[in-house]
Amino acid sequence: MKLFSSAYCVLAAGVLALAAPGAALALSEPQPVPMPPAVVVPKDVAYPGVMKLSVDATDLDRRILRVRQTIPLSGPGPLTLLYPEWLPGNHAPRGPIKDLAGLTVTANGQRLAWTRDPVDVYAFHLDAPAGAQAIDVEFQFLSPTDPDQGRVVVTPEMLNLQWNQVALYPAGYFTRRIPVEASVRLPAGWSFGTALETAGSAEGITTFKPVSFETLVDSPMFAGRYYRRVELDSAGRSRISLNIVADNAADLEARPEQIAAHRALVVQADKLYGARHFDHYDFLLALTERLGGIGLEHHRSSENSAPTGYFTDWDSMAPRRDLLPHEFTHSWNGKFRRPADLWTPTYSTPMRDSLLWVYEGQTQYWGYVLAARAGLLTRQQALDAIAQTAATYDARVGRTWRPLQDTTNDPIIAARRPIGWTSWQRSEDYYSEGQLVWLDVDTLLREKSAGLKSLDDFARAFFGRNDGDWGVLTYDFEEVVKTLNAIVPYDWTGFLRARLDGNGPAPLDGLARGGYRLVYDDTPTDYGADSEVMRKQIDLSFSIGVVLSRDAELRGVIWDGPAFKAGLAVGDKLIAVNGLAYDSDRLKKAIRAAKGGKAPIELIVRTGDRYRVVPVAYNGGLRYPRLERVSGTPDRLGDILSPK
């Protein structure tokens, strides 16, 4: 009773204090819980032993990859295993940790407990017991069975095996100092392409020669039921091959002139860079409607996908034929030469993307130039592609608040998820606006040197250094400027920073200096029309300011364009045009008919379960971009696209 009475008195006093007029109540103010220790700092020292990694990829029905690893130990005590998080080529923390399941760790046959780090969820902590020479690790990679779960990497016909998805590695070491011997079991009858070198095959398992964990992650595999290998350069000092997997055997068929264009790509890249930074190179190409799309660079290979008609419907596939030149260029720009703040010693070290306008922007530029020089694109197709890019950024009003430099943060900010107002928010514009900046640089070099110097000279001096060096040579902004100045002295710092940091108009000076102007007419170029078909959309960006899917849903709305001003947004669906049921031809006909008049185009739009009539005030007709030659000026752009 005494204890109860005391507690009651304290409670009563508190209530009285709370009720007293003017009394101050002390608010609860927590203090932060201390953060756990950081994951072990990596050291540039050799790992004691060779990891073994085995992947079983035969479960095609459930698309589950089953993983076994043996990881040598240097002794007993705390050990941290890491799942790759910051992935090269993604420029962001996108390791699919959510798809790792069933993690079990044992040593000497005894199961070991593990704990996930509460801050770095890609890290697993455990204690290695005394007397154990190694730990055995098992888990499953539950690859997506539907695109809404992530990129599909396994289908009944093919597999895209990315080793970073199916491996853990010990903390405390640079990944280049951790050796690993990998093996894979594929479905019976399947063949594969990879930059890894085979050590042997037995009982359906292929084992590869030991490499560093860094090299393993940089050496993915394409495998499939329908596979073809084409040698693009087997006589030179470094073999270059095209490895093709397809949904159907018929998609592997290619005409001799199509293969010749891919061989010409190798020739033109050699002439451009004057060096090779690989002992062999494997293009991995999936022709598929089922595997998730990809274009990802590696030092000695690249992962690429294209529609099934890449060869068999060649004439309409031009919008996909800059991909292989782009990813091939990355062997020089991005893999051998890499921005100093982007290179990291492990896959748990954050990347900084400040120079992606060089890494990706100049690669985008060379992708189209090399495609044209090799004959993968005709000159006209290349010009039409450049027109499309120029028009896109000429209309990108987001430049008025967000500079190009800031878009290099987008791989981390947006993670390539869909956004609602791309023309205002901007996206990874360092790719294609970067391409326009480098066209500006190239034409200026040519103009100031009376045609004696060009960006080709920069490519050879900057990326063609140290022939035969298969390592990584980092660079910074100052080296980019220094190399340009060695070719043609100029205020390159001011030139580049104005385009990177400013909020002015799109960098289209390269077009005028190249001998062309951007114009619009009422019919798309063949390249533009093929691009719409390939992307399964109707692009009216430059007229009423919308991009529609084939089922009439708005996939893009240009900020401050006619549709925007009428109140339309991404996700709306068009139901009718001027009182008649919507179809794309009817909408285009209505836009043509309204040209020069004053009456709006009347749309019926559904937003969720709400219907409304939306008048769009636009009378400018259909507008599709193309380049027009400026008579009496040097055709520098034509020279740029001509084979060497």
Stockholm file with secondary structure:
# STOCKHOLM 1.0

chainA/1-644         MKLFSSAYCVLAAGVLALAAPGAALALSEPQPVPMPPAVVVPKDVAYPGVMKLSVDATDLDRRILRVRQTIPLSGPGPLTLLYPEWLPGNHAPRGPIKDLAGLTVTANGQRLAWTRDPVDVYAFHLDAPAGAQAIDVEFQFLSPTDPDQGRVVVTPEMLNLQWNQVALYPAGYFTRRIPVEASVRLPAGWSFGTALETAGSAEGITTFKPVSFETLVDSPMFAGRYYRRVELDSAGRSRISLNIVADNAADLEARPEQIAAHRALVVQADKLYGARHFDHYDFLLALTERLGGIGLEHHRSSENSAPTGYFTDWDSMAPRRDLLPHEFTHSWNGKFRRPADLWTPTYSTPMRDSLLWVYEGQTQYWGYVLAARAGLLTRQQALDAIAQTAATYDARVGRTWRPLQDTTNDPIIAARRPIGWTSWQRSEDYYSEGQLVWLDVDTLLREKSAGLKSLDDFARAFFGRNDGDWGVLTYDFEEVVKTLNAIVPYDWTGFLRARLDGNGPAPLDGLARGGYRLVYDDTPTDYGADSEVMRKQIDLSFSIGVVLSRDAELRGVIWDGPAFKAGLAVGDKLIAVNGLAYDSDRLKKAIRAAKGGKAPIELIVRTGDRYRVVPVAYNGGLRYPRLERVSGTPDRLGDILSPK
#=GR chainA/1-644 SS CHHHHHHHHHHHHHHHHHHSTTCCCCCCCCCCCCCCCCCCCCBSSCCSSCEEEEEEEEETTTTEEEEEEEEECSSSEEEEEECCCEETTTTEECCCGGGEEEEEEEETTEEECEEECSSCTTEEEEEECTTCSEEEEEEEEECCSSGGGSCCCBCSSEEEECGGGGCCEETTBCGGGCEEEEEEECCTTCEEEESSCEEEEETTEEEECCEEHHHHHTCCEEEESSEEEEEEESSSSSEEEEEEEESSGGGGCCCHHHHHHHHHHHHHHHHHHCCCCCSEEEEEEEECSSSCCCEEECSSEEEEEECTTTTTTGGGCGGGTTHHHHHHHTTTBTTTEEETTTCCSSTTSCCCCTTHHHHTHHHHHHHHHHHHHHTSSCHHHHHHHHHHHHHHHHSCGGGGTSCGGGGGGHHHHTTTCCCSCHHHHCCSTTTHHHHHHHHHHHHHHHHHTTTSCCHHHHHHHHHSCSTTCCSCEEECHHHHHHHHHHHSCSCHHHHHHHHHHCCSSCCCHHHHHHTEEEEEESSCCHHHHHHHHHHTEEEETTTTSEEEETTSBEEEECTTSHHHHTTCCTTCEEEEETTEECCHHHHHHHHHHTTTSSCCEEEEEEETTEEEEEEECCCSCCCEEEEEECTTSCCHHHHHHSCC
#=GC SS_cons         CHHHHHHHHHHHHHHHHHHSTTCCCCCCCCCCCCCCCCCCCCBSSCCSSCEEEEEEEEETTTTEEEEEEEEECSSSEEEEEECCCEETTTTEECCCGGGEEEEEEEETTEEECEEECSSCTTEEEEEECTTCSEEEEEEEEECCSSGGGSCCCBCSSEEEECGGGGCCEETTBCGGGCEEEEEEECCTTCEEEESSCEEEEETTEEEECCEEHHHHHTCCEEEESSEEEEEEESSSSSEEEEEEEESSGGGGCCCHHHHHHHHHHHHHHHHHHCCCCCSEEEEEEEECSSSCCCEEECSSEEEEEECTTTTTTGGGCGGGTTHHHHHHHTTTBTTTEEETTTCCSSTTSCCCCTTHHHHTHHHHHHHHHHHHHHTSSCHHHHHHHHHHHHHHHHSCGGGGTSCGGGGGGHHHHTTTCCCSCHHHHCCSTTTHHHHHHHHHHHHHHHHHTTTSCCHHHHHHHHHSCSTTCCSCEEECHHHHHHHHHHHSCSCHHHHHHHHHHCCSSCCCHHHHHHTEEEEEESSCCHHHHHHHHHHTEEEETTTTSEEEETTSBEEEECTTSHHHHTTCCTTCEEEEETTEECCHHHHHHHHHHTTTSSCCEEEEEEETTEEEEEEECCCSCCCEEEEEECTTSCCHHHHHHSCC
//
